[in-house]
Amino acid sequence: QVQLVESGGGLVQGGGSLRLSCATSGRSFSSYAMAWFRQAPGKEREFVAAISWSDSRTLYADPVKGRFTISRDNAENTVYLQMNSLKPEDTALYHCAASGRYGRSFYVPRTQREYDYWGQGTQVTVSS
């Protein structure tokens, strides 16, 4: 079993930055692909970014490319999301997720149904 706990959210002005963290517990973190998803009020949850088990591959949703960076520290069992140049449309509840179904492959899943474990989320609010 894997438990995920997000932190680092908050209120920030447009153009500002935040760094989200997702601390994990349980075995085999280094074998899991990790991702961030977000859900804005009244909208469906959407993919933001994902990273392979070895951090050699990353994927980003088009709206965040060039502004967000996903990274991981396998020694610390933590995945990060650095968010720069934030916009009001980035306002959402951000969840991290873990996928162990592909083992140590370089495939990076980006759909919700491919992720087995989820955190409760951390709120990010960007003011205009």
C-alpha positions in Angstrom: 0.0 0.0 0.0 1.2 3.5 -0.8 0.1 6.6 1.0 0.6 10.1 -0.6 0.5 13.4 1.2 0.6 16.7 -0.7 1.8 20.0 0.7 2.9 23.4 -0.5 -0.3 24.9 -1.8 -1.5 28.3 -1.0 -2.6 31.7 -2.3 -0.3 33.5 -4.7 -0.6 36.4 -7.1 -0.6 35.9 -10.8 2.9 35.6 -12.1 4.1 34.1 -8.8 5.5 30.7 -8.0 4.8 27.7 -5.8 6.5 24.4 -5.2 4.2 21.5 -4.4 5.6 18.4 -2.6 4.2 14.9 -2.4 5.6 12.7 0.3 5.0 9.0 0.0 5.1 6.0 2.3 5.2 2.4 1.5 7.7 0.3 -0.4 8.9 0.5 -4.0 8.5 4.2 -4.5 11.4 4.2 -6.9 9.5 1.7 -9.1 6.4 3.9 -9.4 5.6 6.4 -12.1 4.3 9.6 -10.4 2.0 12.3 -11.6 0.1 15.5 -10.7 -3.5 16.1 -11.6 -5.7 19.0 -10.8 -9.4 19.7 -10.4 -10.9 23.2 -10.6 -14.3 24.0 -9.2 -17.1 22.7 -11.5 -14.6 20.9 -13.8 -13.3 17.4 -14.2 -9.9 16.4 -12.9 -7.2 16.8 -15.5 -3.7 15.7 -16.1 -0.9 18.2 -15.3 2.5 16.4 -15.4 4.0 12.9 -14.9 7.5 11.5 -14.4 8.9 8.0 -14.9 10.4 5.9 -12.1 13.9 7.0 -13.0 13.0 10.6 -13.7 14.4 10.2 -17.2 11.1 10.9 -18.9 8.5 13.6 -18.2 5.2 14.6 -19.7 3.3 17.8 -19.4 -0.2 19.0 -20.3 -0.1 21.8 -23.0 -1.4 24.5 -20.7 1.6 24.1 -18.3 4.4 23.4 -20.6 7.3 25.8 -20.1 5.9 26.9 -16.7 5.7 23.8 -14.6 8.5 21.3 -13.8 8.0 17.8 -12.3 10.9 16.2 -10.5 11.4 13.4 -7.9 13.9 12.4 -5.2 13.8 8.7 -4.8 16.0 8.8 -1.8 13.5 11.0 -0.1 10.4 9.2 -1.5 9.1 12.6 -2.7 7.9 14.1 -6.0 7.7 17.8 -6.6 5.9 20.2 -8.9 7.6 23.6 -9.4 5.0 26.0 -10.7 6.2 29.3 -12.2 4.4 32.2 -14.0 1.1 31.1 -12.3 -2.2 32.2 -13.8 -5.6 32.5 -12.3 -6.7 29.5 -14.5 -4.2 27.4 -12.6 -6.4 27.6 -9.5 -7.4 24.1 -8.5 -7.0 21.3 -6.0 -3.8 19.5 -7.0 -3.5 15.8 -6.4 -0.4 13.6 -6.7 -0.8 10.0 -7.9 1.3 6.9 -8.1 1.2 4.1 -10.7 3.0 0.8 -10.0 1.4 -1.3 -12.8 4.2 -0.7 -15.4 7.2 -1.5 -13.1 10.5 0.0 -14.2 9.5 0.8 -17.7 10.0 4.1 -19.4 6.3 4.3 -20.2 4.8 7.3 -18.4 1.0 7.0 -18.0 -1.1 10.2 -18.2 -4.7 9.0 -17.7 -6.3 8.8 -14.3 -7.4 5.2 -14.7 -3.7 4.1 -14.9 -2.9 5.5 -11.5 -3.5 3.3 -8.4 -2.9 5.6 -5.5 -4.0 9.1 -4.8 -3.4 11.8 -2.3 -6.1 14.1 -0.8 -4.8 17.2 -2.6 -3.4 20.6 -1.8 -5.3 23.8 -2.8 -3.6 26.3 -5.1 -5.3 29.7 -5.6 -3.9 32.3 -8.0 -5.3 35.8 -7.8 -5.4 38.2 -10.7 
